[in-house]
Amino acid sequence: MAILEKPKEKGITIDLTGPQGNAFYLLGIASKFGRELGWDRDEIEIVLREMKRGDYENLITVFDKYFGDFVTLYK
């Protein structure tokens, strides 16, 4: 029998059931990621407004739309 290593997660993970699942945290991290991606202030504001436009499900759907390529969200 061999002991296997747990596969490492690729990219960034956010557990939505924990403190990182807080809407304010997600808005803040979206702003941070936007800056890191070189977006200007207006582009970041457009994403933040879209995230705030609906309920919590909308917020995480929009977050995933823009950052899902490098962030994995867990419910």
mmCIF file of the N, C-alpha and C atoms, coordinates in Angstrom:
data_MODEL
# 
_entry.id   MODEL 
# 
loop_
_atom_site.group_PDB 
_atom_site.id 
_atom_site.type_symbol 
_atom_site.label_atom_id 
_atom_site.label_alt_id 
_atom_site.label_comp_id 
_atom_site.label_asym_id 
_atom_site.label_entity_id 
_atom_site.label_seq_id 
_atom_site.pdbx_PDB_ins_code 
_atom_site.Cartn_x 
_atom_site.Cartn_y 
_atom_site.Cartn_z 
_atom_site.occupancy 
_atom_site.B_iso_or_equiv 
_atom_site.pdbx_formal_charge 
_atom_site.auth_seq_id 
_atom_site.auth_comp_id 
_atom_site.auth_asym_id 
_atom_site.auth_atom_id 
_atom_site.pdbx_PDB_model_num 
ATOM 1   N N  . MET A 1 1  ? 0.852   -1.176 0.000   1.00 0.00 ? 1  MET A N  1 
ATOM 2   C CA . MET A 1 1  ? 0.000   0.000  0.000   1.00 0.00 ? 1  MET A CA 1 
ATOM 3   C C  . MET A 1 1  ? 0.896   1.237  0.000   1.00 0.00 ? 1  MET A C  1 
ATOM 4   N N  . ALA A 1 2  ? 0.525   2.208  -0.813  1.00 0.00 ? 2  ALA A N  1 
ATOM 5   C CA . ALA A 1 2  ? 1.282   3.457  -0.910  1.00 0.00 ? 2  ALA A CA 1 
ATOM 6   C C  . ALA A 1 2  ? 0.497   4.572  -0.221  1.00 0.00 ? 2  ALA A C  1 
ATOM 7   N N  . ILE A 1 3  ? 1.215   5.493  0.348   1.00 0.00 ? 3  ILE A N  1 
ATOM 8   C CA . ILE A 1 3  ? 0.596   6.677  0.944   1.00 0.00 ? 3  ILE A CA 1 
ATOM 9   C C  . ILE A 1 3  ? 0.629   7.772  -0.114  1.00 0.00 ? 3  ILE A C  1 
ATOM 10  N N  . LEU A 1 4  ? -0.535  8.252  -0.449  1.00 0.00 ? 4  LEU A N  1 
ATOM 11  C CA . LEU A 1 4  ? -0.638  9.264  -1.493  1.00 0.00 ? 4  LEU A CA 1 
ATOM 12  C C  . LEU A 1 4  ? -0.781  10.646 -0.888  1.00 0.00 ? 4  LEU A C  1 
ATOM 13  N N  . GLU A 1 5  ? -0.218  11.615 -1.568  1.00 0.00 ? 5  GLU A N  1 
ATOM 14  C CA . GLU A 1 5  ? -0.387  12.992 -1.130  1.00 0.00 ? 5  GLU A CA 1 
ATOM 15  C C  . GLU A 1 5  ? -1.728  13.521 -1.628  1.00 0.00 ? 5  GLU A C  1 
ATOM 16  N N  . LYS A 1 6  ? -2.320  14.351 -0.823  1.00 0.00 ? 6  LYS A N  1 
ATOM 17  C CA . LYS A 1 6  ? -3.576  14.990 -1.205  1.00 0.00 ? 6  LYS A CA 1 
ATOM 18  C C  . LYS A 1 6  ? -3.280  15.915 -2.386  1.00 0.00 ? 6  LYS A C  1 
ATOM 19  N N  . PRO A 1 7  ? -4.109  15.849 -3.441  1.00 0.00 ? 7  PRO A N  1 
ATOM 20  C CA . PRO A 1 7  ? -3.854  16.746 -4.576  1.00 0.00 ? 7  PRO A CA 1 
ATOM 21  C C  . PRO A 1 7  ? -3.941  18.199 -4.146  1.00 0.00 ? 7  PRO A C  1 
ATOM 22  N N  . LYS A 1 8  ? -3.034  19.005 -4.641  1.00 0.00 ? 8  LYS A N  1 
ATOM 23  C CA . LYS A 1 8  ? -3.027  20.418 -4.285  1.00 0.00 ? 8  LYS A CA 1 
ATOM 24  C C  . LYS A 1 8  ? -4.018  21.169 -5.165  1.00 0.00 ? 8  LYS A C  1 
ATOM 25  N N  . GLU A 1 9  ? -4.719  22.096 -4.545  1.00 0.00 ? 9  GLU A N  1 
ATOM 26  C CA . GLU A 1 9  ? -5.673  22.933 -5.269  1.00 0.00 ? 9  GLU A CA 1 
ATOM 27  C C  . GLU A 1 9  ? -4.891  23.873 -6.174  1.00 0.00 ? 9  GLU A C  1 
ATOM 28  N N  . LYS A 1 10 ? -5.392  24.077 -7.359  1.00 0.00 ? 10 LYS A N  1 
ATOM 29  C CA . LYS A 1 10 ? -4.787  25.047 -8.256  1.00 0.00 ? 10 LYS A CA 1 
ATOM 30  C C  . LYS A 1 10 ? -5.457  26.389 -8.036  1.00 0.00 ? 10 LYS A C  1 
ATOM 31  N N  . GLY A 1 11 ? -4.672  27.434 -8.010  1.00 0.00 ? 11 GLY A N  1 
ATOM 32  C CA . GLY A 1 11 ? -5.227  28.770 -7.865  1.00 0.00 ? 11 GLY A CA 1 
ATOM 33  C C  . GLY A 1 11 ? -5.671  29.059 -6.439  1.00 0.00 ? 11 GLY A C  1 
ATOM 34  N N  . ILE A 1 12 ? -6.582  29.974 -6.329  1.00 0.00 ? 12 ILE A N  1 
ATOM 35  C CA . ILE A 1 12 ? -7.077  30.470 -5.051  1.00 0.00 ? 12 ILE A CA 1 
ATOM 36  C C  . ILE A 1 12 ? -8.427  29.826 -4.770  1.00 0.00 ? 12 ILE A C  1 
ATOM 37  N N  . THR A 1 13 ? -8.664  29.441 -3.528  1.00 0.00 ? 13 THR A N  1 
ATOM 38  C CA . THR A 1 13 ? -9.963  28.890 -3.140  1.00 0.00 ? 13 THR A CA 1 
ATOM 39  C C  . THR A 1 13 ? -10.603 29.781 -2.082  1.00 0.00 ? 13 THR A C  1 
ATOM 40  N N  . ILE A 1 14 ? -11.921 29.908 -2.155  1.00 0.00 ? 14 ILE A N  1 
ATOM 41  C CA . ILE A 1 14 ? -12.678 30.672 -1.163  1.00 0.00 ? 14 ILE A CA 1 
ATOM 42  C C  . ILE A 1 14 ? -13.839 29.809 -0.698  1.00 0.00 ? 14 ILE A C  1 
ATOM 43  N N  . ASP A 1 15 ? -13.897 29.577 0.608   1.00 0.00 ? 15 ASP A N  1 
ATOM 44  C CA . ASP A 1 15 ? -14.985 28.821 1.224   1.00 0.00 ? 15 ASP A CA 1 
ATOM 45  C C  . ASP A 1 15 ? -16.101 29.804 1.564   1.00 0.00 ? 15 ASP A C  1 
ATOM 46  N N  . LEU A 1 16 ? -17.193 29.738 0.828   1.00 0.00 ? 16 LEU A N  1 
ATOM 47  C CA . LEU A 1 16 ? -18.291 30.680 1.024   1.00 0.00 ? 16 LEU A CA 1 
ATOM 48  C C  . LEU A 1 16 ? -19.025 30.480 2.341   1.00 0.00 ? 16 LEU A C  1 
ATOM 49  N N  . THR A 1 17 ? -18.814 29.343 3.006   1.00 0.00 ? 17 THR A N  1 
ATOM 50  C CA . THR A 1 17 ? -19.480 29.105 4.291   1.00 0.00 ? 17 THR A CA 1 
ATOM 51  C C  . THR A 1 17 ? -18.698 29.698 5.458   1.00 0.00 ? 17 THR A C  1 
ATOM 52  N N  . GLY A 1 18 ? -17.489 30.158 5.204   1.00 0.00 ? 18 GLY A N  1 
ATOM 53  C CA . GLY A 1 18 ? -16.651 30.740 6.253   1.00 0.00 ? 18 GLY A CA 1 
ATOM 54  C C  . GLY A 1 18 ? -16.618 32.256 6.137   1.00 0.00 ? 18 GLY A C  1 
ATOM 55  N N  . PRO A 1 19 ? -15.692 32.875 6.886   1.00 0.00 ? 19 PRO A N  1 
ATOM 56  C CA . PRO A 1 19 ? -15.588 34.337 6.891   1.00 0.00 ? 19 PRO A CA 1 
ATOM 57  C C  . PRO A 1 19 ? -15.291 34.928 5.512   1.00 0.00 ? 19 PRO A C  1 
ATOM 58  N N  . GLN A 1 20 ? -14.643 34.158 4.647   1.00 0.00 ? 20 GLN A N  1 
ATOM 59  C CA . GLN A 1 20 ? -14.340 34.657 3.312   1.00 0.00 ? 20 GLN A CA 1 
ATOM 60  C C  . GLN A 1 20 ? -15.574 34.694 2.416   1.00 0.00 ? 20 GLN A C  1 
ATOM 61  N N  . GLY A 1 21 ? -16.650 34.079 2.857   1.00 0.00 ? 21 GLY A N  1 
ATOM 62  C CA . GLY A 1 21 ? -17.890 34.097 2.094   1.00 0.00 ? 21 GLY A CA 1 
ATOM 63  C C  . GLY A 1 21 ? -18.725 35.341 2.325   1.00 0.00 ? 21 GLY A C  1 
ATOM 64  N N  . ASN A 1 22 ? -18.264 36.197 3.223   1.00 0.00 ? 22 ASN A N  1 
ATOM 65  C CA . ASN A 1 22 ? -18.952 37.439 3.537   1.00 0.00 ? 22 ASN A CA 1 
ATOM 66  C C  . ASN A 1 22 ? -18.975 38.333 2.291   1.00 0.00 ? 22 ASN A C  1 
ATOM 67  N N  . ALA A 1 23 ? -20.118 38.951 1.999   1.00 0.00 ? 23 ALA A N  1 
ATOM 68  C CA . ALA A 1 23 ? -20.261 39.786 0.805   1.00 0.00 ? 23 ALA A CA 1 
ATOM 69  C C  . ALA A 1 23 ? -19.232 40.916 0.781   1.00 0.00 ? 23 ALA A C  1 
ATOM 70  N N  . PHE A 1 24 ? -18.969 41.529 1.921   1.00 0.00 ? 24 PHE A N  1 
ATOM 71  C CA . PHE A 1 24 ? -18.002 42.628 1.967   1.00 0.00 ? 24 PHE A CA 1 
ATOM 72  C C  . PHE A 1 24 ? -16.592 42.139 1.659   1.00 0.00 ? 24 PHE A C  1 
ATOM 73  N N  . TYR A 1 25 ? -16.257 40.937 2.127   1.00 0.00 ? 25 TYR A N  1 
ATOM 74  C CA . TYR A 1 25 ? -14.952 40.356 1.818   1.00 0.00 ? 25 TYR A CA 1 
ATOM 75  C C  . TYR A 1 25 ? -14.841 40.126 0.315   1.00 0.00 ? 25 TYR A C  1 
ATOM 76  N N  . LEU A 1 26 ? -15.876 39.544 -0.292  1.00 0.00 ? 26 LEU A N  1 
ATOM 77  C CA . LEU A 1 26 ? -15.850 39.259 -1.724  1.00 0.00 ? 26 LEU A CA 1 
ATOM 78  C C  . LEU A 1 26 ? -15.755 40.531 -2.560  1.00 0.00 ? 26 LEU A C  1 
ATOM 79  N N  . LEU A 1 27 ? -16.438 41.586 -2.151  1.00 0.00 ? 27 LEU A N  1 
ATOM 80  C CA . LEU A 1 27 ? -16.327 42.868 -2.851  1.00 0.00 ? 27 LEU A CA 1 
ATOM 81  C C  . LEU A 1 27 ? -14.904 43.417 -2.734  1.00 0.00 ? 27 LEU A C  1 
ATOM 82  N N  . GLY A 1 28 ? -14.321 43.305 -1.553  1.00 0.00 ? 28 GLY A N  1 
ATOM 83  C CA . GLY A 1 28 ? -12.959 43.783 -1.347  1.00 0.00 ? 28 GLY A CA 1 
ATOM 84  C C  . GLY A 1 28 ? -11.945 42.994 -2.156  1.00 0.00 ? 28 GLY A C  1 
ATOM 85  N N  . ILE A 1 29 ? -12.099 41.684 -2.179  1.00 0.00 ? 29 ILE A N  1 
ATOM 86  C CA . ILE A 1 29 ? -11.154 40.850 -2.915  1.00 0.00 ? 29 ILE A CA 1 
ATOM 87  C C  . ILE A 1 29 ? -11.331 41.050 -4.419  1.00 0.00 ? 29 ILE A C  1 
ATOM 88  N N  . ALA A 1 30 ? -12.553 41.321 -4.875  1.00 0.00 ? 30 ALA A N  1 
ATOM 89  C CA . ALA A 1 30 ? -12.783 41.614 -6.292  1.00 0.00 ? 30 ALA A CA 1 
ATOM 90  C C  . ALA A 1 30 ? -12.058 42.905 -6.683  1.00 0.00 ? 30 ALA A C  1 
ATOM 91  N N  . SER A 1 31 ? -12.123 43.895 -5.820  1.00 0.00 ? 31 SER A N  1 
ATOM 92  C CA . SER A 1 31 ? -11.419 45.145 -6.068  1.00 0.00 ? 31 SER A CA 1 
ATOM 93  C C  . SER A 1 31 ? -9.907  44.913 -6.118  1.00 0.00 ? 31 SER A C  1 
ATOM 94  N N  . LYS A 1 32 ? -9.412  44.132 -5.188  1.00 0.00 ? 32 LYS A N  1 
ATOM 95  C CA . LYS A 1 32 ? -7.977  43.814 -5.132  1.00 0.00 ? 32 LYS A CA 1 
ATOM 96  C C  . LYS A 1 32 ? -7.540  43.069 -6.397  1.00 0.00 ? 32 LYS A C  1 
ATOM 97  N N  . PHE A 1 33 ? -8.305  42.054 -6.782  1.00 0.00 ? 33 PHE A N  1 
ATOM 98  C CA . PHE A 1 33 ? -7.961  41.293 -7.978  1.00 0.00 ? 33 PHE A CA 1 
ATOM 99  C C  . PHE A 1 33 ? -7.991  42.189 -9.218  1.00 0.00 ? 33 PHE A C  1 
ATOM 100 N N  . GLY A 1 34 ? -8.988  43.074 -9.300  1.00 0.00 ? 34 GLY A N  1 
ATOM 101 C CA . GLY A 1 34 ? -9.069  43.993 -10.429 1.00 0.00 ? 34 GLY A CA 1 
ATOM 102 C C  . GLY A 1 34 ? -7.815  44.844 -10.546 1.00 0.00 ? 34 GLY A C  1 
ATOM 103 N N  . ARG A 1 35 ? -7.351  45.381 -9.410  1.00 0.00 ? 35 ARG A N  1 
ATOM 104 C CA . ARG A 1 35 ? -6.112  46.181 -9.417  1.00 0.00 ? 35 ARG A CA 1 
ATOM 105 C C  . ARG A 1 35 ? -4.926  45.337 -9.855  1.00 0.00 ? 35 ARG A C  1 
ATOM 106 N N  . GLU A 1 36 ? -4.857  44.092 -9.325  1.00 0.00 ? 36 GLU A N  1 
ATOM 107 C CA . GLU A 1 36 ? -3.747  43.203 -9.685  1.00 0.00 ? 36 GLU A CA 1 
ATOM 108 C C  . GLU A 1 36 ? -3.767  42.832 -11.168 1.00 0.00 ? 36 GLU A C  1 
ATOM 109 N N  . LEU A 1 37 ? -4.962  42.806 -11.762 1.00 0.00 ? 37 LEU A N  1 
ATOM 110 C CA . LEU A 1 37 ? -5.091  42.491 -13.182 1.00 0.00 ? 37 LEU A CA 1 
ATOM 111 C C  . LEU A 1 37 ? -4.866  43.713 -14.074 1.00 0.00 ? 37 LEU A C  1 
ATOM 112 N N  . GLY A 1 38 ? -4.631  44.867 -13.443 1.00 0.00 ? 38 GLY A N  1 
ATOM 113 C CA . GLY A 1 38 ? -4.340  46.085 -14.200 1.00 0.00 ? 38 GLY A CA 1 
ATOM 114 C C  . GLY A 1 38 ? -5.565  46.832 -14.679 1.00 0.00 ? 38 GLY A C  1 
ATOM 115 N N  . TRP A 1 39 ? -6.730  46.531 -14.114 1.00 0.00 ? 39 TRP A N  1 
ATOM 116 C CA . TRP A 1 39 ? -7.946  47.239 -14.497 1.00 0.00 ? 39 TRP A CA 1 
ATOM 117 C C  . TRP A 1 39 ? -7.888  48.656 -13.944 1.00 0.00 ? 39 TRP A C  1 
ATOM 118 N N  . ASP A 1 40 ? -8.507  49.597 -14.659 1.00 0.00 ? 40 ASP A N  1 
ATOM 119 C CA . ASP A 1 40 ? -8.572  50.950 -14.119 1.00 0.00 ? 40 ASP A CA 1 
ATOM 120 C C  . ASP A 1 40 ? -9.757  51.055 -13.143 1.00 0.00 ? 40 ASP A C  1 
ATOM 121 N N  . ARG A 1 41 ? -9.839  52.186 -12.484 1.00 0.00 ? 41 ARG A N  1 
ATOM 122 C CA . ARG A 1 41 ? -10.850 52.379 -11.439 1.00 0.00 ? 41 ARG A CA 1 
ATOM 123 C C  . ARG A 1 41 ? -12.262 52.202 -11.974 1.00 0.00 ? 41 ARG A C  1 
ATOM 124 N N  . ASP A 1 42 ? -12.525 52.686 -13.184 1.00 0.00 ? 42 ASP A N  1 
ATOM 125 C CA . ASP A 1 42 ? -13.869 52.569 -13.770 1.00 0.00 ? 42 ASP A CA 1 
ATOM 126 C C  . ASP A 1 42 ? -14.241 51.108 -14.036 1.00 0.00 ? 42 ASP A C  1 
ATOM 127 N N  . GLU A 1 43 ? -13.294 50.325 -14.546 1.00 0.00 ? 43 GLU A N  1 
ATOM 128 C CA . GLU A 1 43 ? -13.564 48.902 -14.803 1.00 0.00 ? 43 GLU A CA 1 
ATOM 129 C C  . GLU A 1 43 ? -13.887 48.164 -13.507 1.00 0.00 ? 43 GLU A C  1 
ATOM 130 N N  . ILE A 1 44 ? -13.149 48.464 -12.460 1.00 0.00 ? 44 ILE A N  1 
ATOM 131 C CA . ILE A 1 44 ? -13.397 47.838 -11.160 1.00 0.00 ? 44 ILE A CA 1 
ATOM 132 C C  . ILE A 1 44 ? -14.777 48.229 -10.644 1.00 0.00 ? 44 ILE A C  1 
ATOM 133 N N  . GLU A 1 45 ? -15.129 49.504 -10.751 1.00 0.00 ? 45 GLU A N  1 
ATOM 134 C CA . GLU A 1 45 ? -16.435 49.981 -10.284 1.00 0.00 ? 45 GLU A CA 1 
ATOM 135 C C  . GLU A 1 45 ? -17.585 49.310 -11.027 1.00 0.00 ? 45 GLU A C  1 
ATOM 136 N N  . ILE A 1 46 ? -17.417 49.076 -12.312 1.00 0.00 ? 46 ILE A N  1 
ATOM 137 C CA . ILE A 1 46 ? -18.463 48.407 -13.103 1.00 0.00 ? 46 ILE A CA 1 
ATOM 138 C C  . ILE A 1 46 ? -18.715 47.004 -12.547 1.00 0.00 ? 46 ILE A C  1 
ATOM 139 N N  . VAL A 1 47 ? -17.647 46.272 -12.246 1.00 0.00 ? 47 VAL A N  1 
ATOM 140 C CA . VAL A 1 47 ? -17.783 44.916 -11.703 1.00 0.00 ? 47 VAL A CA 1 
ATOM 141 C C  . VAL A 1 47 ? -18.423 44.963 -10.314 1.00 0.00 ? 47 VAL A C  1 
ATOM 142 N N  . LEU A 1 48 ? -17.963 45.879 -9.465  1.00 0.00 ? 48 LEU A N  1 
ATOM 143 C CA . LEU A 1 48 ? -18.523 45.984 -8.114  1.00 0.00 ? 48 LEU A CA 1 
ATOM 144 C C  . LEU A 1 48 ? -20.010 46.336 -8.156  1.00 0.00 ? 48 LEU A C  1 
ATOM 145 N N  . ARG A 1 49 ? -20.390 47.257 -9.043  1.00 0.00 ? 49 ARG A N  1 
ATOM 146 C CA . ARG A 1 49 ? -21.817 47.610 -9.178  1.00 0.00 ? 49 ARG A CA 1 
ATOM 147 C C  . ARG A 1 49 ? -22.635 46.411 -9.645  1.00 0.00 ? 49 ARG A C  1 
ATOM 148 N N  . GLU A 1 50 ? -22.085 45.661 -10.591 1.00 0.00 ? 50 GLU A N  1 
ATOM 149 C CA . GLU A 1 50 ? -22.783 44.470 -11.080 1.00 0.00 ? 50 GLU A CA 1 
ATOM 150 C C  . GLU A 1 50 ? -22.942 43.438 -9.958  1.00 0.00 ? 50 GLU A C  1 
ATOM 151 N N  . MET A 1 51 ? -21.922 43.304 -9.120  1.00 0.00 ? 51 MET A N  1 
ATOM 152 C CA . MET A 1 51 ? -21.996 42.369 -7.991  1.00 0.00 ? 51 MET A CA 1 
ATOM 153 C C  . MET A 1 51 ? -23.074 42.798 -7.001  1.00 0.00 ? 51 MET A C  1 
ATOM 154 N N  . LYS A 1 52 ? -23.223 44.104 -6.796  1.00 0.00 ? 52 LYS A N  1 
ATOM 155 C CA . LYS A 1 52 ? -24.178 44.636 -5.812  1.00 0.00 ? 52 LYS A CA 1 
ATOM 156 C C  . LYS A 1 52 ? -25.597 44.742 -6.353  1.00 0.00 ? 52 LYS A C  1 
ATOM 157 N N  . ARG A 1 53 ? -25.777 44.518 -7.632  1.00 0.00 ? 53 ARG A N  1 
ATOM 158 C CA . ARG A 1 53 ? -27.064 44.749 -8.289  1.00 0.00 ? 53 ARG A CA 1 
ATOM 159 C C  . ARG A 1 53 ? -28.176 43.816 -7.803  1.00 0.00 ? 53 ARG A C  1 
ATOM 160 N N  . GLY A 1 54 ? -27.841 42.673 -7.257  1.00 0.00 ? 54 GLY A N  1 
ATOM 161 C CA . GLY A 1 54 ? -28.873 41.715 -6.855  1.00 0.00 ? 54 GLY A CA 1 
ATOM 162 C C  . GLY A 1 54 ? -28.622 41.178 -5.463  1.00 0.00 ? 54 GLY A C  1 
ATOM 163 N N  . ASP A 1 55 ? -29.054 39.956 -5.252  1.00 0.00 ? 55 ASP A N  1 
ATOM 164 C CA . ASP A 1 55 ? -28.888 39.301 -3.961  1.00 0.00 ? 55 ASP A CA 1 
ATOM 165 C C  . ASP A 1 55 ? -27.505 38.638 -3.864  1.00 0.00 ? 55 ASP A C  1 
ATOM 166 N N  . TYR A 1 56 ? -27.298 37.883 -2.796  1.00 0.00 ? 56 TYR A N  1 
ATOM 167 C CA . TYR A 1 56 ? -26.010 37.235 -2.555  1.00 0.00 ? 56 TYR A CA 1 
ATOM 168 C C  . TYR A 1 56 ? -25.655 36.257 -3.671  1.00 0.00 ? 56 TYR A C  1 
ATOM 169 N N  . GLU A 1 57 ? -26.647 35.519 -4.167  1.00 0.00 ? 57 GLU A N  1 
ATOM 170 C CA . GLU A 1 57 ? -26.392 34.576 -5.262  1.00 0.00 ? 57 GLU A CA 1 
ATOM 171 C C  . GLU A 1 57 ? -25.881 35.314 -6.493  1.00 0.00 ? 57 GLU A C  1 
ATOM 172 N N  . ASN A 1 58 ? -26.468 36.479 -6.776  1.00 0.00 ? 58 ASN A N  1 
ATOM 173 C CA . ASN A 1 58 ? -25.987 37.299 -7.885  1.00 0.00 ? 58 ASN A CA 1 
ATOM 174 C C  . ASN A 1 58 ? -24.541 37.716 -7.639  1.00 0.00 ? 58 ASN A C  1 
ATOM 175 N N  . LEU A 1 59 ? -24.246 38.145 -6.428  1.00 0.00 ? 59 LEU A N  1 
ATOM 176 C CA . LEU A 1 59 ? -22.900 38.597 -6.095  1.00 0.00 ? 59 LEU A CA 1 
ATOM 177 C C  . LEU A 1 59 ? -21.870 37.506 -6.388  1.00 0.00 ? 59 LEU A C  1 
ATOM 178 N N  . ILE A 1 60 ? -22.133 36.276 -5.954  1.00 0.00 ? 60 ILE A N  1 
ATOM 179 C CA . ILE A 1 60 ? -21.148 35.214 -6.180  1.00 0.00 ? 60 ILE A CA 1 
ATOM 180 C C  . ILE A 1 60 ? -21.129 34.763 -7.638  1.00 0.00 ? 60 ILE A C  1 
ATOM 181 N N  . THR A 1 61 ? -22.265 34.853 -8.324  1.00 0.00 ? 61 THR A N  1 
ATOM 182 C CA . THR A 1 61 ? -22.302 34.511 -9.750  1.00 0.00 ? 61 THR A CA 1 
ATOM 183 C C  . THR A 1 61 ? -21.454 35.496 -10.557 1.00 0.00 ? 61 THR A C  1 
ATOM 184 N N  . VAL A 1 62 ? -21.600 36.780 -10.259 1.00 0.00 ? 62 VAL A N  1 
ATOM 185 C CA . VAL A 1 62 ? -20.820 37.804 -10.960 1.00 0.00 ? 62 VAL A CA 1 
ATOM 186 C C  . VAL A 1 62 ? -19.339 37.670 -10.603 1.00 0.00 ? 62 VAL A C  1 
ATOM 187 N N  . PHE A 1 63 ? -19.034 37.424 -9.334  1.00 0.00 ? 63 PHE A N  1 
ATOM 188 C CA . PHE A 1 63 ? -17.644 37.218 -8.921  1.00 0.00 ? 63 PHE A CA 1 
ATOM 189 C C  . PHE A 1 63 ? -17.042 36.072 -9.725  1.00 0.00 ? 63 PHE A C  1 
ATOM 190 N N  . ASP A 1 64 ? -17.780 34.981 -9.830  1.00 0.00 ? 64 ASP A N  1 
ATOM 191 C CA . ASP A 1 64 ? -17.294 33.809 -10.566 1.00 0.00 ? 64 ASP A CA 1 
ATOM 192 C C  . ASP A 1 64 ? -17.124 34.123 -12.053 1.00 0.00 ? 64 ASP A C  1 
ATOM 193 N N  . LYS A 1 65 ? -18.011 34.917 -12.596 1.00 0.00 ? 65 LYS A N  1 
ATOM 194 C CA . LYS A 1 65 ? -17.936 35.304 -14.012 1.00 0.00 ? 65 LYS A CA 1 
ATOM 195 C C  . LYS A 1 65 ? -16.614 36.003 -14.318 1.00 0.00 ? 65 LYS A C  1 
ATOM 196 N N  . TYR A 1 66 ? -16.189 36.891 -13.439 1.00 0.00 ? 66 TYR A N  1 
ATOM 197 C CA . TYR A 1 66 ? -14.980 37.670 -13.687 1.00 0.00 ? 66 TYR A CA 1 
ATOM 198 C C  . TYR A 1 66 ? -13.703 37.006 -13.174 1.00 0.00 ? 66 TYR A C  1 
ATOM 199 N N  . PHE A 1 67 ? -13.797 36.236 -12.100 1.00 0.00 ? 67 PHE A N  1 
ATOM 200 C CA . PHE A 1 67 ? -12.584 35.716 -11.464 1.00 0.00 ? 67 PHE A CA 1 
ATOM 201 C C  . PHE A 1 67 ? -12.535 34.194 -11.388 1.00 0.00 ? 67 PHE A C  1 
ATOM 202 N N  . GLY A 1 68 ? -13.535 33.524 -11.966 1.00 0.00 ? 68 GLY A N  1 
ATOM 203 C CA . GLY A 1 68 ? -13.634 32.074 -11.881 1.00 0.00 ? 68 GLY A CA 1 
ATOM 204 C C  . GLY A 1 68 ? -12.498 31.312 -12.542 1.00 0.00 ? 68 GLY A C  1 
ATOM 205 N N  . ASP A 1 69 ? -11.759 31.965 -13.436 1.00 0.00 ? 69 ASP A N  1 
ATOM 206 C CA . ASP A 1 69 ? -10.638 31.285 -14.084 1.00 0.00 ? 69 ASP A CA 1 
ATOM 207 C C  . ASP A 1 69 ? -9.491  31.012 -13.124 1.00 0.00 ? 69 ASP A C  1 
ATOM 208 N N  . PHE A 1 70 ? -9.403  31.806 -12.045 1.00 0.00 ? 70 PHE A N  1 
ATOM 209 C CA . PHE A 1 70 ? -8.308  31.573 -11.103 1.00 0.00 ? 70 PHE A CA 1 
ATOM 210 C C  . PHE A 1 70 ? -8.744  31.510 -9.642  1.00 0.00 ? 70 PHE A C  1 
ATOM 211 N N  . VAL A 1 71 ? -10.047 31.568 -9.402  1.00 0.00 ? 71 VAL A N  1 
ATOM 212 C CA . VAL A 1 71 ? -10.573 31.434 -8.032  1.00 0.00 ? 71 VAL A CA 1 
ATOM 213 C C  . VAL A 1 71 ? -11.653 30.356 -8.045  1.00 0.00 ? 71 VAL A C  1 
ATOM 214 N N  . THR A 1 72 ? -11.542 29.401 -7.115  1.00 0.00 ? 72 THR A N  1 
ATOM 215 C CA . THR A 1 72 ? -12.556 28.370 -6.965  1.00 0.00 ? 72 THR A CA 1 
ATOM 216 C C  . THR A 1 72 ? -13.389 28.699 -5.721  1.00 0.00 ? 72 THR A C  1 
ATOM 217 N N  . LEU A 1 73 ? -14.704 28.806 -5.909  1.00 0.00 ? 73 LEU A N  1 
ATOM 218 C CA . LEU A 1 73 ? -15.620 29.080 -4.805  1.00 0.00 ? 73 LEU A CA 1 
ATOM 219 C C  . LEU A 1 73 ? -16.240 27.778 -4.339  1.00 0.00 ? 73 LEU A C  1 
ATOM 220 N N  . TYR A 1 74 ? -16.295 27.573 -3.009  1.00 0.00 ? 74 TYR A N  1 
ATOM 221 C CA . TYR A 1 74 ? -16.932 26.383 -2.423  1.00 0.00 ? 74 TYR A CA 1 
ATOM 222 C C  . TYR A 1 74 ? -18.100 26.824 -1.569  1.00 0.00 ? 74 TYR A C  1 
ATOM 223 N N  . LYS A 1 75 ? -19.249 26.120 -1.729  1.00 0.00 ? 75 LYS A N  1 
ATOM 224 C CA . LYS A 1 75 ? -20.428 26.382 -0.891  1.00 0.00 ? 75 LYS A CA 1 
ATOM 225 C C  . LYS A 1 75 ? -20.484 25.383 0.225   1.00 0.00 ? 75 LYS A C  1 
# 
